[in-house]
Amino acid sequence: MTTTPILFHDIDGVLFGEYAGEFQLRPGVKSWLAWAHEHFEVIWLTSWDSDKIKTLLHVLYCERFRSHPDIPPFRHANWTNCENKVVWLEQAVQKLKGRDWFWIDDEIEKLTPAIQNAGLSLDRCIQSNPLGQDELLVLQSILASRLEGLRTSRGGSTGHEEAA
């Protein structure tokens, strides 16, 4: 039996980006979230507090206008007692006991020395470009490729047969 990989997911610089002169939600965010939840267990690793993330998700999934919204399960990492996200992630990864994970954030490059010092694989940490409207498509392509690589290296499944 395979286990769904975890995706530690930032918000600012990932779901939101700078384009057309504004810092705003990127196009296709709802499709992105559907894809991400289909292929990963998503854990929000962001400075946003839990209530604000839930509010954003409720708005994105139009909960107010639908009687049975298809809002995926909600998990939020409380990393604010740690020095930074990397410290929290290092502790979390140790508890995963080999379970596959990825982290998308717009500050990976800035945090690279801390990531390396923590012994975390940079291949699992994916830099999101905070600029531009099409970054979610880029991230989906990168993650689909990484999932396929996991599946191929194991000669089987990563928990989901279709990665794209």
Backbone as a chain_set.jsonl record, in Angstrom:
{"seq": "MTTTPILFHDIDGVLFGEYAGEFQLRPGVKSWLAWAHEHFEVIWLTSWDSDKIKTLLHVLYCERFRSHPDIPPFRHANWTNCENKVVWLEQAVQKLKGRDWFWIDDEIEKLTPAIQNAGLSLDRCIQSNPLGQDELLVLQSILASRLEGLRTSRGGSTGHEEAA", "coords": {"N": [[0.835, -1.187, 0.0], [0.53, 2.2, -0.821], [1.339, 5.52, 0.274], [-0.11, 8.722, 0.22], [1.818, 11.45, -0.856], [2.989, 14.266, 1.091], [2.27, 17.714, 0.765], [3.696, 20.553, 1.678], [2.544, 23.723, 1.907], [2.848, 27.031, 1.004], [1.297, 30.334, 1.025], [1.296, 33.255, 0.312], [2.954, 34.474, -2.498], [2.707, 32.07, -3.698], [-0.107, 31.026, -4.031], [-0.958, 33.609, -4.276], [0.307, 36.196, -6.329], [2.498, 38.603, -7.852], [1.42, 40.419, -10.467], [0.398, 42.146, -13.447], [0.658, 44.617, -12.275], [-0.341, 44.362, -9.692], [-0.663, 42.749, -6.463], [-2.073, 39.743, -6.242], [-4.596, 37.088, -6.298], [-3.669, 34.229, -8.14], [-4.532, 33.259, -11.516], [-6.627, 30.395, -12.05], [-6.528, 29.262, -9.535], [-8.38, 27.717, -8.086], [-8.578, 25.379, -9.621], [-5.931, 24.575, -9.377], [-5.83, 24.017, -6.605], [-7.608, 21.862, -6.488], [-6.2, 19.964, -8.022], [-3.841, 19.758, -6.482], [-4.84, 18.734, -4.041], [-5.789, 16.327, -4.951], [-3.499, 14.903, -5.491], [-1.848, 15.088, -3.296], [-1.483, 15.153, 0.288], [-2.332, 18.037, 1.611], [-0.694, 20.396, 3.56], [-0.867, 23.383, 5.126], [1.705, 25.587, 5.225], [2.469, 28.366, 6.297], [2.551, 31.9, 7.07], [0.055, 32.809, 7.519], [-2.75, 32.79, 9.694], [-4.778, 30.103, 10.969], [-7.61, 30.586, 10.825], [-7.782, 32.587, 8.862], [-6.832, 31.25, 6.606], [-8.8, 29.29, 6.337], [-10.994, 30.971, 5.802], [-10.212, 32.05, 3.311], [-10.209, 29.671, 1.767], [-12.906, 28.935, 1.954], [-14.089, 31.043, 0.57], [-12.91, 30.672, -1.959], [-13.935, 28.185, -2.643], [-16.565, 28.77, -2.84], [-18.423, 28.389, -0.776], [-20.569, 29.678, 0.452], [-22.447, 29.866, -1.523], [-23.117, 27.353, -2.323], [-24.763, 24.374, -1.475], [-23.539, 21.99, -0.691], [-20.479, 22.156, -0.383], [-17.376, 21.237, -1.901], [-15.053, 21.182, -0.178], [-11.759, 20.458, 0.524], [-10.022, 18.384, 3.022], [-8.638, 20.088, 5.87], [-5.5, 21.124, 6.942], [-3.131, 22.633, 8.995], [0.049, 23.929, 9.589], [1.45, 24.739, 12.615], [3.867, 26.685, 13.02], [4.871, 28.861, 14.295], [6.083, 28.955, 16.797], [8.583, 28.171, 16.326], [11.902, 29.022, 15.166], [11.927, 29.502, 12.407], [10.3, 28.479, 9.319], [11.812, 26.367, 8.346], [13.002, 25.142, 10.573], [10.712, 24.109, 11.825], [9.861, 22.385, 9.752], [12.008, 20.584, 9.568], [11.707, 19.185, 11.987], [9.16, 18.105, 11.54], [9.546, 16.46, 9.273], [11.189, 14.47, 10.3], [9.34, 13.045, 11.767], [7.856, 11.866, 9.815], [8.806, 9.441, 8.971], [10.048, 8.492, 6.568], [8.066, 8.987, 4.709], [6.997, 10.431, 1.644], [7.441, 13.847, 0.706], [6.915, 17.278, -0.232], [7.774, 20.741, -0.52], [6.468, 23.842, -1.221], [7.281, 27.172, -1.756], [7.846, 30.704, -1.799], [10.215, 31.543, -0.781], [12.294, 29.751, -0.804], [14.877, 29.898, -2.016], [16.075, 31.94, -0.485], [16.096, 30.677, 1.961], [17.776, 28.542, 1.573], [20.474, 28.028, 2.718], [19.745, 27.418, 5.417], [18.024, 25.271, 4.977], [19.801, 23.373, 3.919], [21.566, 23.136, 6.117], [19.84, 21.946, 7.899], [19.667, 19.465, 6.858], [17.744, 18.804, 5.028], [16.339, 17.709, 1.95], [17.028, 19.502, -0.917], [15.834, 18.91, -3.301], [13.264, 18.375, -2.63], [12.221, 20.774, -2.002], [10.637, 23.391, -3.414], [11.007, 26.228, -5.253], [8.834, 28.886, -5.579], [7.977, 31.287, -7.973], [7.421, 34.546, -7.098], [6.454, 36.386, -8.84], [4.358, 37.012, -11.663], [1.627, 35.548, -13.514], [1.236, 32.869, -14.208], [2.357, 30.969, -12.533], [1.267, 28.86, -11.006], [0.699, 26.888, -12.874], [3.29, 26.266, -13.656], [4.333, 25.261, -11.245], [2.657, 23.02, -10.946], [3.475, 21.465, -13.108], [6.165, 20.964, -12.404], [5.822, 19.56, -9.963], [4.288, 17.365, -10.864], [6.159, 16.111, -12.472], [8.089, 15.445, -10.539], [6.592, 13.685, -8.961], [6.17, 11.652, -10.828], [8.816, 10.862, -11.141], [9.298, 9.776, -8.581], [7.513, 7.623, -8.655], [8.512, 6.13, -10.809], [11.097, 5.516, -9.861], [10.497, 3.767, -7.871], [9.213, 1.801, -9.123], [6.503, 1.614, -9.104], [3.647, 2.957, -7.595], [2.908, 6.272, -6.327], [0.867, 6.629, -4.708], [-0.97, 7.751, -6.25], [-1.902, 7.082, -9.425], [-2.088, 8.7, -11.724], [-0.214, 11.475, -12.42], [-0.436, 13.907, -13.59]], "CA": [[0.0, 0.0, 0.0], [1.298, 3.432, -0.88], [0.796, 6.641, 1.022], [-0.102, 9.977, -0.516], [2.855, 12.382, -0.392], [2.553, 15.511, 1.722], [2.697, 18.97, 0.154], [3.706, 21.7, 2.574], [2.1, 24.735, 0.937], [2.803, 28.444, 1.385], [0.212, 31.054, 0.348], [1.804, 34.452, -0.369], [4.008, 34.107, -3.434], [2.312, 30.823, -4.349], [-1.477, 31.272, -4.502], [-0.964, 35.027, -4.644], [1.515, 36.622, -7.009], [2.551, 39.964, -8.375], [1.303, 40.523, -11.922], [-0.479, 43.234, -13.905], [0.797, 45.735, -11.358], [-1.05, 44.112, -8.43], [-0.456, 41.5, -5.736], [-3.43, 39.205, -6.325], [-4.726, 35.656, -6.539], [-3.297, 33.825, -9.493], [-5.592, 32.566, -12.264], [-6.657, 28.937, -11.95], [-6.209, 28.824, -8.182], [-9.286, 26.644, -7.662], [-8.125, 24.169, -10.331], [-4.672, 24.198, -8.738], [-6.13, 23.391, -5.32], [-8.2, 20.548, -6.763], [-5.104, 19.085, -8.445], [-2.944, 19.535, -5.344], [-5.493, 17.836, -3.087], [-5.929, 15.008, -5.577], [-2.206, 14.228, -5.544], [-1.098, 15.265, -2.055], [-2.103, 15.627, 1.518], [-1.851, 19.419, 1.691], [-0.557, 21.007, 4.878], [-0.559, 24.798, 4.916], [2.904, 26.027, 5.94], [2.379, 29.773, 5.943], [2.401, 32.805, 8.212], [-1.381, 33.059, 7.707], [-3.321, 31.971, 10.765], [-5.714, 29.069, 10.531], [-8.915, 31.151, 10.46], [-7.673, 33.312, 7.587], [-6.726, 30.247, 5.54], [-10.141, 28.717, 6.178], [-11.825, 31.973, 5.128], [-9.804, 32.063, 1.902], [-10.683, 28.444, 1.125], [-14.372, 28.999, 1.861], [-14.396, 31.962, -0.536], [-12.504, 30.036, -3.218], [-14.82, 27.067, -2.946], [-17.927, 29.319, -2.947], [-19.241, 27.681, 0.213], [-21.795, 30.419, 0.743], [-23.39, 29.747, -2.631], [-23.358, 25.946, -2.623], [-25.259, 23.688, -0.284], [-22.591, 20.945, -0.308], [-19.196, 22.494, -1.001], [-16.363, 20.184, -1.951], [-13.842, 21.718, 0.426], [-10.915, 19.345, 0.967], [-9.607, 18.411, 4.424], [-7.802, 21.243, 6.206], [-4.418, 20.926, 7.914], [-2.321, 23.843, 9.087], [1.242, 23.765, 10.417], [1.681, 25.83, 13.556], [5.321, 26.767, 13.109], [5.256, 30.17, 14.823], [6.934, 28.805, 17.978], [9.919, 27.829, 15.834], [12.658, 30.162, 14.632], [11.453, 29.726, 11.035], [9.621, 27.317, 8.74], [12.763, 25.266, 8.154], [13.127, 24.448, 11.86], [9.493, 23.312, 11.976], [9.846, 21.339, 8.73], [12.99, 19.57, 9.958], [11.066, 18.367, 13.019], [8.033, 17.386, 10.932], [10.051, 15.421, 8.365], [11.665, 13.369, 11.143], [8.165, 12.278, 12.202], [7.206, 11.25, 8.649], [9.343, 8.082, 8.843], [10.286, 8.135, 5.17], [6.961, 9.369, 3.819], [7.388, 11.452, 0.674], [6.937, 15.193, 0.948], [7.453, 18.407, -0.991], [7.463, 22.043, 0.065], [6.487, 24.947, -2.181], [7.353, 28.455, -1.061], [8.564, 31.701, -2.586], [11.444, 31.918, -0.082], [13.22, 28.608, -0.763], [16.245, 30.346, -2.315], [16.551, 32.69, 0.679], [16.244, 29.736, 3.072], [18.614, 27.409, 1.164], [21.483, 27.633, 3.715], [19.083, 26.786, 6.566], [17.522, 23.972, 4.504], [20.96, 22.482, 3.836], [22.04, 22.882, 7.485], [18.871, 21.046, 8.54], [19.755, 18.156, 6.224], [16.565, 18.561, 4.191], [16.654, 17.586, 0.531], [16.603, 20.635, -1.743], [14.968, 18.387, -4.361], [11.897, 18.358, -2.103], [11.858, 22.168, -1.733], [10.416, 23.966, -4.743], [10.898, 27.683, -5.256], [7.764, 29.506, -6.356], [8.279, 32.647, -8.404], [6.341, 35.404, -6.613], [6.022, 37.254, -9.934], [3.744, 36.373, -12.821], [0.31, 34.957, -13.301], [1.159, 31.458, -14.595], [3.226, 30.166, -11.676], [0.615, 27.622, -10.554], [0.904, 25.895, -13.937], [4.696, 25.864, -13.564], [4.452, 24.397, -10.064], [1.99, 21.748, -11.227], [4.354, 20.707, -13.999], [7.322, 20.509, -11.617], [5.387, 18.529, -9.02], [3.896, 16.171, -11.623], [7.413, 15.475, -12.872], [8.703, 14.85, -9.342], [5.782, 12.511, -8.61], [6.494, 10.61, -11.81], [10.145, 10.378, -10.77], [9.137, 8.888, -7.42], [6.832, 6.405, -9.103], [9.446, 5.38, -11.648], [12.203, 5.003, -9.051], [9.99, 2.686, -7.025], [8.584, 0.793, -9.962], [5.096, 1.47, -8.724], [2.781, 4.126, -7.434], [3.139, 7.181, -5.206], [-0.429, 6.836, -4.085], [-1.841, 8.221, -7.324], [-1.354, 6.623, -10.696], [-1.991, 9.826, -12.649], [0.474, 12.591, -11.774], [-0.706, 15.184, -14.265]], "C": [[0.878, 1.248, 0.0], [0.572, 4.537, -0.126], [0.916, 7.905, 0.187], [1.012, 10.877, 0.021], [2.227, 13.628, 0.239], [3.088, 16.684, 0.909], [2.559, 20.061, 1.2], [3.578, 22.934, 1.686], [2.063, 26.132, 1.555], [1.642, 29.11, 0.644], [0.743, 32.264, -0.415], [2.997, 34.073, -1.237], [3.755, 32.779, -4.123], [0.892, 30.998, -4.899], [-1.644, 32.716, -4.962], [0.358, 35.348, -5.318], [1.383, 38.053, -7.488], [2.497, 39.895, -9.895], [0.288, 41.6, -12.251], [-0.491, 44.388, -12.905], [0.128, 45.566, -10.012], [-0.564, 42.815, -7.784], [-1.836, 40.88, -5.577], [-3.412, 37.686, -6.483], [-4.344, 35.344, -7.974], [-4.476, 33.147, -10.183], [-5.488, 31.051, -12.063], [-6.419, 28.405, -10.553], [-7.121, 27.686, -7.716], [-8.919, 25.324, -8.349], [-6.827, 23.651, -9.721], [-4.947, 23.458, -7.427], [-6.746, 22.009, -5.504], [-7.11, 19.554, -7.143], [-4.208, 18.742, -7.257], [-3.564, 18.56, -4.344], [-5.722, 16.437, -3.661], [-4.635, 14.209, -5.474], [-1.412, 14.259, -4.244], [-2.041, 15.4, -0.873], [-1.516, 17.017, 1.731], [-1.841, 19.873, 3.148], [-0.088, 22.435, 4.649], [0.584, 25.203, 5.826], [3.116, 27.487, 5.558], [2.289, 30.616, 7.208], [0.935, 33.167, 8.459], [-1.885, 32.21, 8.871], [-4.44, 31.095, 10.2], [-7.054, 29.64, 10.07], [-8.874, 31.886, 9.125], [-7.551, 32.346, 6.411], [-8.098, 29.637, 5.275], [-11.067, 29.688, 5.456], [-11.499, 32.028, 3.646], [-10.354, 30.838, 1.177], [-12.2, 28.44, 0.972], [-14.795, 29.925, 0.726], [-14.073, 31.301, -1.871], [-13.448, 28.912, -3.617], [-16.295, 27.468, -2.941], [-18.882, 28.66, -1.964], [-20.577, 28.38, 0.457], [-22.873, 30.173, -0.312], [-23.729, 28.308, -2.991], [-23.791, 25.241, -1.359], [-24.3, 22.606, 0.209], [-21.238, 21.226, -0.952], [-18.221, 21.326, -0.921], [-15.04, 20.716, -1.41], [-13.018, 20.547, 0.951], [-10.563, 19.457, 2.454], [-8.612, 19.55, 4.664], [-6.779, 20.861, 7.262], [-3.505, 22.128, 7.835], [-1.148, 23.581, 10.023], [1.385, 24.979, 11.328], [3.176, 25.905, 13.83], [5.791, 28.029, 13.824], [6.066, 30.096, 16.115], [8.357, 28.414, 17.603], [10.592, 29.086, 15.279], [12.204, 30.521, 13.22], [10.791, 28.44, 10.531], [10.548, 26.116, 8.624], [12.916, 24.459, 9.444], [11.905, 23.556, 12.086], [9.499, 22.13, 11.008], [10.836, 20.222, 9.064], [12.386, 18.631, 11.004], [9.94, 17.518, 12.43], [8.514, 16.227, 10.069], [10.571, 14.226, 9.158], [10.509, 12.468, 11.58], [7.486, 11.541, 11.05], [7.692, 9.832, 8.38], [9.448, 7.635, 7.389], [9.161, 8.475, 4.216], [7.421, 10.498, 2.898], [6.72, 12.785, 0.977], [7.592, 16.163, -0.034], [7.023, 19.68, -0.282], [7.535, 23.076, -1.042], [6.376, 26.26, -1.419], [8.114, 29.425, -1.957], [9.866, 32.133, -1.92], [12.452, 30.77, 0.011], [14.659, 29.068, -0.993], [16.847, 31.084, -1.129], [16.864, 31.747, 1.844], [17.17, 28.558, 2.76], [19.7, 27.059, 2.18], [20.867, 26.929, 4.928], [18.556, 25.403, 6.195], [18.659, 22.957, 4.464], [21.49, 22.138, 5.226], [21.12, 21.918, 8.228], [18.916, 19.64, 7.946], [18.535, 17.794, 5.402], [16.972, 18.545, 2.727], [16.13, 18.796, -0.238], [15.728, 20.182, -2.901], [13.506, 18.361, -3.93], [11.346, 19.772, -1.89], [11.798, 22.917, -3.059], [10.146, 25.457, -4.617], [9.746, 28.117, -6.147], [8.211, 30.91, -6.734], [7.135, 33.544, -7.943], [5.786, 36.342, -7.684], [5.362, 36.436, -11.032], [2.457, 35.652, -12.499], [0.264, 33.453, -13.534], [1.953, 30.513, -13.695], [2.567, 28.874, -11.195], [0.741, 26.518, -11.596], [2.337, 25.373, -13.917], [4.882, 24.904, -12.39], [3.807, 23.034, -10.289], [2.862, 20.874, -12.114], [5.555, 20.138, -13.241], [6.914, 19.369, -10.684], [4.961, 17.247, -9.725], [5.138, 15.398, -12.047], [8.084, 14.789, -11.679], [7.92, 13.619, -8.881], [6.065, 11.348, -9.55], [7.863, 10.014, -11.514], [10.1, 9.444, -9.574], [8.545, 7.554, -7.838], [7.777, 5.523, -9.912], [10.556, 4.754, -10.813], [11.777, 3.84, -8.169], [9.336, 1.583, -7.822], [7.126, 0.579, -9.63], [4.408, 2.8, -8.633], [3.229, 4.974, -6.261], [1.847, 7.435, -4.462], [-1.452, 7.298, -5.094], [-1.202, 7.83, -8.642], [-1.176, 7.747, -11.699], [-1.331, 10.984, -11.929], [0.158, 13.909, -12.436], [-2.155, 15.254, -14.671]], "O": [[1.856, 1.328, 0.743], [-0.641, 4.487, 0.08], [1.929, 8.126, -0.476], [1.133, 11.046, 1.235], [1.084, 13.984, -0.05], [4.219, 16.651, 0.424], [1.449, 20.448, 1.567], [4.414, 23.161, 0.811], [1.332, 26.376, 2.515], [1.066, 28.513, -0.265], [0.658, 32.309, -1.643], [3.935, 33.428, -0.769], [4.496, 32.395, -5.028], [0.713, 31.106, -6.112], [-2.375, 33.004, -5.91], [1.405, 34.834, -4.925], [0.294, 38.624, -7.521], [3.413, 39.378, -10.535], [-0.576, 41.926, -11.437], [-1.512, 45.049, -12.712], [0.033, 46.529, -9.251], [-0.109, 41.9, -8.471], [-2.68, 41.421, -4.863], [-2.376, 37.082, -6.76], [-4.654, 36.096, -8.898], [-5.318, 32.535, -9.527], [-4.394, 30.505, -11.925], [-6.135, 27.219, -10.388], [-6.664, 26.782, -7.018], [-8.949, 24.269, -7.717], [-6.641, 22.444, -9.567], [-4.368, 22.402, -7.169], [-6.434, 21.086, -4.752], [-7.093, 18.428, -6.646], [-3.857, 17.581, -7.049], [-2.883, 17.658, -3.854], [-5.837, 15.471, -2.908], [-4.666, 12.982, -5.38], [-0.42, 13.544, -4.1], [-3.222, 15.715, -1.017], [-0.323, 17.15, 2.005], [-2.834, 19.751, 3.866], [0.962, 22.665, 4.05], [0.457, 25.17, 7.05], [3.848, 27.799, 4.618], [1.987, 30.104, 8.285], [0.606, 33.76, 9.486], [-1.495, 31.051, 9.017], [-4.96, 31.329, 9.109], [-7.58, 29.225, 9.038], [-9.824, 31.815, 8.345], [-8.106, 32.595, 5.341], [-8.507, 29.487, 4.124], [-11.843, 29.278, 4.593], [-12.404, 32.05, 2.812], [-10.907, 30.964, 0.085], [-12.716, 27.981, -0.047], [-15.748, 29.631, 0.003], [-14.871, 31.363, -2.807], [-13.723, 28.716, -4.801], [-17.174, 26.61, -3.026], [-20.038, 28.404, -2.301], [-21.599, 27.72, 0.646], [-24.066, 30.263, -0.022], [-24.548, 28.072, -3.879], [-23.241, 25.488, -0.286], [-24.251, 22.331, 1.408], [-20.886, 20.603, -1.954], [-18.254, 20.533, 0.02], [-14.026, 20.7, -2.109], [-13.515, 19.735, 1.731], [-10.78, 20.501, 3.07], [-7.847, 19.921, 3.773], [-7.122, 20.349, 8.328], [-3.149, 22.586, 6.749], [-1.333, 23.068, 11.126], [1.435, 26.114, 10.856], [3.684, 25.271, 14.755], [6.996, 28.248, 13.948], [6.685, 31.089, 16.497], [9.232, 28.335, 18.465], [9.932, 30.076, 14.966], [12.105, 31.699, 12.875], [10.736, 27.439, 11.246], [10.115, 24.976, 8.786], [12.953, 23.23, 9.406], [12.036, 22.398, 12.485], [9.18, 21.006, 11.395], [10.534, 19.046, 8.865], [12.543, 17.414, 10.909], [9.789, 16.349, 12.783], [7.952, 15.133, 10.126], [10.408, 13.084, 8.728], [10.688, 11.262, 11.743], [6.633, 10.685, 11.282], [7.05, 9.094, 7.632], [9.0, 6.548, 7.023], [9.3, 8.264, 3.011], [8.141, 11.403, 3.319], [5.582, 12.837, 1.443], [8.663, 15.902, -0.583], [6.04, 19.696, 0.459], [8.551, 23.179, -1.73], [5.508, 26.439, -0.564], [8.931, 29.009, -2.779], [10.557, 33.007, -2.443], [13.369, 30.823, 0.83], [15.562, 28.676, -0.253], [18.016, 30.875, -0.802], [17.788, 31.995, 2.618], [17.334, 27.668, 3.594], [19.851, 25.879, 2.495], [21.421, 25.942, 5.411], [18.629, 24.471, 6.996], [18.506, 21.823, 4.916], [21.827, 20.985, 5.492], [21.572, 21.162, 9.088], [18.277, 18.725, 8.467], [18.306, 16.622, 5.106], [17.859, 19.295, 2.318], [14.933, 19.082, -0.215], [14.955, 20.977, -3.435], [12.609, 18.329, -4.773], [10.155, 19.949, -1.631], [12.811, 23.054, -3.744], [9.192, 25.886, -3.969], [9.689, 27.761, -7.323], [8.762, 31.636, -5.906], [5.992, 33.334, -8.349], [4.776, 37.011, -7.468], [5.761, 35.303, -11.298], [2.227, 35.208, -11.375], [-0.684, 32.808, -13.085], [2.193, 29.365, -14.071], [3.263, 27.879, -10.996], [0.875, 25.346, -11.247], [2.574, 24.184, -14.134], [5.516, 23.858, -12.531], [4.348, 22.011, -9.87], [2.969, 19.669, -11.887], [5.914, 18.974, -13.416], [7.584, 18.338, -10.625], [5.243, 16.153, -9.236], [5.16, 14.168, -11.987], [8.588, 13.673, -11.806], [8.513, 12.625, -8.46], [6.185, 10.201, -9.118], [8.053, 8.802, -11.622], [10.792, 8.427, -9.556], [9.015, 6.493, -7.427], [7.826, 4.309, -9.715], [10.92, 3.598, -11.027], [12.605, 3.022, -7.767], [8.949, 0.552, -7.273], [6.578, -0.502, -9.846], [4.571, 3.664, -9.495], [3.849, 4.479, -5.32], [1.758, 8.37, -3.667], [-2.655, 7.25, -4.839], [-0.07, 8.221, -8.928], [-0.204, 7.748, -12.454], [-1.849, 11.437, -10.908], [0.469, 14.957, -11.869], [-2.586, 16.25, -15.254]]}, "num_chains": 1, "name": "protein.A"}
